[in-house]
């Protein structure tokens, strides 16, 4: 079955699935496998401290895959930036943007804090700028700044939280009403039903984070992957960590961990999502050879 959404049209990817931005493991070896599996692999720029090392990573990525991929810039908020000597704020990444553009990268994502200057530089070069945020207010602000798409993270997601953050269901259904640009759903999605549900709610793609951390290609330790597999998402302490309504959660767990049953290749993970989704659609009576949300 062919999958067609605004995001697949913009990016040229086979399936409407996007890799999350990962500190530490968001590198070419992982991202290339995601791209080769039909999605949009993402290299996370905060993992590289010099222009030369970043340039080498882009060359490695191009050697590993000829499929579309993107670069993420995680922007340090001003209050956090004040407390460090070499903050990874918007200014810090401007050279990296130029290097990526010089290497033919066309798709960029930003997260954690607004990045209008990066967005302008990307657009001037003819690239695409997707911004990741946690609230509808911030999504509307990013749209007004010119973002080409929004990744909206529900409360079920990991990482940065916001006291005004809603669940994935509320975020995406409301975003469909309030935004004109494409929407990428994130937060707690880890199987075919979650994937289809996000598209039904109005998303044009799904971003996978926790759900792909137990794949063979992910660079986290095996012990870490086993913890994900064994994680009890109904444990009261676990629940408190997920729904804590604080800016930053030090734990990596999210409800998506409940869908992880074993360590498998990334290609198998994405393949299972797509094949199971197609089976579900067939069981509902869908007989077409193309699934389009356009």
VENVEN-V815073 format. One record per pair of residues at least 12 apart in sequence whose C-alpha atoms are under 10 Angstrom apart, sorted by the first residue. I is the first residue (numbers start at 0). J is the second residue. If there is no record, write none. Layout:
i j
I J
I J
//
This chain:
i j
0 273
0 274
0 277
0 286
0 287
0 288
0 289
0 290
1 13
1 14
1 287
1 288
1 289
1 290
1 291
2 14
2 15
2 273
2 288
2 289
2 290
2 291
2 292
3 15
3 203
3 204
3 289
3 290
3 291
3 292
3 293
4 181
4 198
4 202
4 203
4 204
4 290
4 291
4 292
4 293
5 148
5 180
5 181
5 182
5 202
5 203
5 204
5 291
5 292
5 293
6 147
6 148
6 180
6 181
6 182
6 183
6 202
6 203
6 204
6 205
6 293
7 38
7 39
7 203
7 204
8 293
9 106
9 127
9 147
9 148
9 181
10 38
10 39
10 67
10 68
10 69
10 105
10 106
10 127
11 37
11 38
11 39
11 66
11 67
11 68
12 34
12 35
12 36
12 37
12 38
12 39
12 40
12 66
12 67
12 68
13 34
13 35
13 36
13 37
13 38
13 39
13 66
13 67
14 34
14 36
14 37
14 38
14 39
14 204
14 205
14 269
14 270
14 273
15 37
15 38
15 39
15 183
15 194
15 198
15 202
15 203
15 204
15 205
15 206
15 273
16 33
16 34
16 36
16 37
16 38
16 39
16 40
16 183
16 184
16 194
16 203
16 204
16 205
16 206
16 207
16 269
16 272
16 273
17 30
17 33
17 34
17 37
17 38
17 39
17 40
17 41
17 68
17 69
17 150
17 183
17 184
17 185
17 204
17 205
17 206
17 207
17 208
18 30
18 33
18 34
18 38
18 39
18 40
18 41
18 42
18 68
18 69
18 205
18 206
18 207
18 208
18 211
19 39
19 40
19 41
19 42
19 43
19 71
19 108
19 131
19 150
19 185
19 205
19 206
19 207
19 208
19 209
19 210
19 211
20 40
20 41
20 42
20 43
20 44
20 45
20 70
20 71
20 72
20 73
20 108
20 109
20 110
20 131
20 206
20 207
20 208
21 41
21 42
21 43
21 44
21 45
21 46
21 71
21 73
21 208
21 209
21 212
21 217
22 42
22 43
22 44
22 45
22 46
22 73
23 43
23 44
23 45
23 46
23 47
23 218
23 219
24 42
24 43
24 46
24 212
24 216
24 217
24 218
24 219
25 40
25 41
25 42
25 43
25 44
25 45
25 46
25 70
25 71
25 217
25 218
26 40
26 41
26 42
26 43
26 44
26 46
26 47
26 53
26 56
26 57
26 59
26 60
26 70
26 217
26 218
27 40
27 41
27 42
27 43
27 56
27 57
27 58
27 59
27 60
27 61
27 62
27 63
27 64
27 68
28 40
28 42
28 56
28 59
28 60
28 63
28 64
28 216
28 217
28 218
29 41
29 42
29 60
29 214
29 215
29 216
29 217
29 218
29 265
30 42
30 43
30 60
30 63
30 64
30 68
30 69
30 70
30 216
30 217
31 59
31 60
31 61
31 62
31 63
31 64
31 65
31 66
31 67
31 68
31 216
32 60
32 63
32 64
32 66
32 216
32 217
32 264
32 265
32 266
33 64
33 66
33 67
33 68
33 211
33 216
33 265
33 266
33 268
33 269
34 63
34 64
34 65
34 66
34 67
34 68
34 69
34 265
34 266
35 63
35 64
35 65
35 66
35 67
35 68
35 265
35 266
36 66
36 264
36 265
36 266
36 267
36 268
36 269
36 270
37 66
37 67
37 266
37 269
37 270
38 66
38 67
38 68
38 204
38 205
38 206
38 266
38 269
39 66
39 67
39 68
39 69
39 106
39 206
40 60
40 64
40 66
40 67
40 68
40 69
40 70
41 67
41 68
41 69
41 70
41 71
41 106
41 107
41 108
42 56
42 57
42 60
42 68
42 69
42 70
42 71
42 72
42 107
42 108
43 69
43 70
43 71
43 72
43 73
43 108
43 109
44 56
44 70
44 71
44 72
44 73
44 87
44 92
44 95
44 96
45 71
45 72
45 73
45 74
45 87
45 91
45 92
46 72
47 95
48 87
49 94
49 95
50 92
50 94
50 95
50 98
51 95
51 98
53 95
53 98
53 99
54 95
54 98
54 99
54 101
54 102
57 70
57 98
57 99
57 102
57 103
57 104
58 99
58 102
61 102
61 103
61 104
67 104
67 105
67 106
68 104
68 105
68 106
68 107
69 99
69 104
69 105
69 106
69 107
69 108
69 127
69 128
69 129
70 95
70 96
70 99
70 104
70 105
70 106
70 107
70 108
70 109
70 128
71 96
71 106
71 107
71 108
71 109
71 110
71 128
71 129
71 130
71 131
72 87
72 88
72 89
72 91
72 92
72 93
72 95
72 96
72 107
72 108
72 109
72 110
72 111
72 112
72 114
72 117
72 130
73 87
73 88
73 89
73 92
73 108
73 109
73 110
73 111
73 112
73 113
73 114
73 130
73 131
74 86
74 87
74 88
74 89
74 90
74 91
74 92
74 109
74 110
74 111
74 112
74 113
74 114
75 87
75 88
75 89
75 91
75 110
75 111
75 112
75 113
76 88
76 89
76 110
76 111
76 112
76 113
77 89
77 112
88 111
88 112
88 113
88 114
89 109
89 112
89 113
89 114
89 115
89 116
89 117
90 114
90 116
90 117
92 117
93 116
93 117
93 120
96 117
96 118
96 120
96 121
97 117
97 120
97 121
97 124
99 121
100 120
100 121
100 124
100 125
100 126
101 124
103 126
104 121
104 126
104 127
105 121
105 122
105 124
105 125
105 126
105 127
105 128
106 121
106 125
106 126
106 127
106 128
106 129
107 121
107 126
107 127
107 128
107 129
107 130
108 127
108 128
108 129
108 130
108 131
108 146
108 147
108 148
108 149
108 150
109 128
109 129
109 130
109 131
109 132
109 146
109 149
109 150
110 129
110 130
110 131
110 132
110 133
110 150
110 159
111 130
111 131
111 132
111 133
111 158
111 159
111 160
112 130
112 131
112 132
112 137
113 130
113 131
113 132
113 137
113 140
113 141
113 144
114 128
114 130
114 141
114 144
114 146
115 128
115 130
115 141
115 143
115 144
115 145
115 146
116 144
118 130
118 141
118 144
118 145
118 146
118 147
119 144
119 145
119 146
122 145
122 146
122 147
126 147
127 146
127 147
127 148
128 145
128 146
128 147
128 148
128 149
129 141
129 142
129 145
129 146
129 147
129 148
129 149
129 150
129 180
129 181
129 182
129 183
130 142
130 145
130 146
130 147
130 148
130 149
130 150
130 151
130 182
130 183
131 146
131 148
131 149
131 150
131 151
131 152
131 182
131 183
131 184
131 185
132 149
132 150
132 151
132 152
132 153
132 159
132 160
132 161
132 164
132 185
133 149
133 150
133 151
133 152
133 153
133 154
133 156
133 159
133 160
133 161
133 162
133 163
133 164
133 165
133 166
133 167
133 170
133 185
133 186
134 151
134 152
134 153
134 154
134 160
134 161
134 162
134 163
134 164
134 165
134 166
134 170
134 174
135 149
135 151
135 152
135 163
135 164
135 165
135 169
135 170
135 171
135 173
135 174
135 177
135 178
136 163
136 164
136 174
136 177
137 149
137 151
138 150
138 151
138 170
138 174
138 177
138 178
138 180
138 182
139 174
139 177
139 178
139 179
139 180
142 178
142 179
142 180
142 181
143 178
145 180
146 180
146 181
147 179
147 180
147 181
147 182
148 178
148 179
148 180
148 181
148 182
148 183
148 203
149 174
149 178
149 180
149 181
149 182
149 183
149 184
149 202
149 203
150 171
150 181
150 182
150 183
150 184
150 185
150 202
150 203
150 204
150 205
150 206
151 164
151 165
151 167
151 170
151 171
151 174
151 182
151 183
151 184
151 185
151 186
151 202
151 205
151 206
152 164
152 165
152 166
152 167
152 170
152 171
152 183
152 184
152 185
152 186
152 187
152 206
153 165
153 166
153 167
153 168
153 169
153 170
153 171
153 184
153 185
153 186
153 187
153 188
154 166
154 167
154 168
154 169
154 170
154 185
154 186
154 187
154 241
154 242
154 243
154 244
154 253
154 254
155 167
155 168
155 185
155 186
155 187
155 188
155 241
155 242
155 252
155 253
155 254
155 255
156 185
156 186
156 187
156 188
156 207
156 208
156 209
156 241
156 242
156 251
156 252
156 253
156 254
156 255
157 185
157 186
157 187
157 208
157 209
157 240
157 241
157 242
157 247
157 248
157 249
157 250
157 251
157 252
157 253
157 254
157 255
158 241
158 245
158 246
158 247
158 248
158 249
158 250
158 251
158 252
158 253
159 244
159 245
159 246
159 247
159 248
159 249
160 241
160 242
160 243
160 244
160 245
160 246
160 247
160 248
161 243
161 244
161 245
161 246
161 247
162 242
162 243
162 244
162 245
162 246
163 244
163 245
164 244
166 185
166 186
166 187
167 184
167 185
167 186
167 187
167 188
167 197
167 200
168 184
168 186
168 196
168 197
168 200
168 201
169 200
170 184
170 185
170 200
170 201
171 183
171 184
171 185
171 197
171 198
171 199
171 200
171 201
171 202
172 197
172 198
172 199
172 200
172 201
172 202
173 200
173 201
174 200
174 201
174 202
175 200
175 201
175 202
175 203
176 201
180 203
181 201
181 202
181 203
181 204
182 197
182 198
182 201
182 202
182 203
182 204
182 205
183 197
183 198
183 201
183 202
183 203
183 204
183 205
183 206
184 196
184 197
184 198
184 200
184 201
184 202
184 203
184 204
184 205
184 206
184 207
185 197
185 202
185 204
185 205
185 206
185 207
185 208
186 205
186 206
186 207
186 208
186 209
186 210
186 253
186 254
186 255
187 206
187 207
187 208
187 209
187 210
187 252
187 253
187 254
187 255
187 256
187 257
187 258
188 205
188 206
188 207
188 208
188 209
188 210
188 253
188 254
188 255
188 256
188 257
188 258
189 205
189 206
189 207
189 208
189 209
189 210
189 211
189 253
189 254
189 255
189 256
189 257
189 258
189 259
189 268
189 272
190 207
190 210
190 255
190 257
190 258
190 259
190 268
190 269
190 271
190 272
190 273
190 275
190 276
191 269
191 271
191 272
191 273
191 274
191 275
191 276
191 277
191 278
191 279
192 272
192 275
192 276
192 279
193 205
193 255
193 272
193 276
194 206
194 207
194 272
194 273
194 276
195 272
195 273
195 275
195 276
195 277
195 279
195 280
196 276
198 291
198 292
199 292
201 292
202 292
203 291
203 292
203 293
204 292
207 255
207 269
208 251
208 253
208 255
208 256
209 227
209 251
209 252
209 253
209 254
209 255
209 256
209 257
209 258
209 259
210 227
210 252
210 253
210 254
210 255
210 256
210 257
210 258
210 259
210 268
211 224
211 255
211 256
211 259
211 262
211 263
211 264
211 265
211 268
211 269
212 224
212 227
212 251
212 256
212 259
212 262
212 265
213 225
213 226
213 227
213 228
213 256
213 259
213 260
213 261
213 262
213 263
213 264
213 265
213 268
214 259
214 261
214 262
214 263
214 264
214 265
214 266
214 267
214 268
215 261
215 262
215 263
215 264
215 265
215 266
215 267
215 268
216 262
216 263
216 264
216 265
216 266
217 262
217 264
217 265
221 262
224 256
224 259
224 261
224 262
225 259
225 260
225 261
225 262
226 252
226 256
227 251
227 252
227 253
227 255
227 256
227 257
227 258
227 259
227 260
227 261
227 262
228 256
228 257
228 258
228 259
228 260
228 261
228 262
229 256
229 257
229 259
229 260
229 261
230 252
230 253
230 254
230 256
230 257
230 259
231 254
231 256
231 257
232 252
232 253
232 254
232 255
232 256
232 257
232 258
233 254
233 257
237 250
237 252
237 253
237 254
238 252
238 253
238 254
240 252
240 253
241 253
241 254
277 290
//
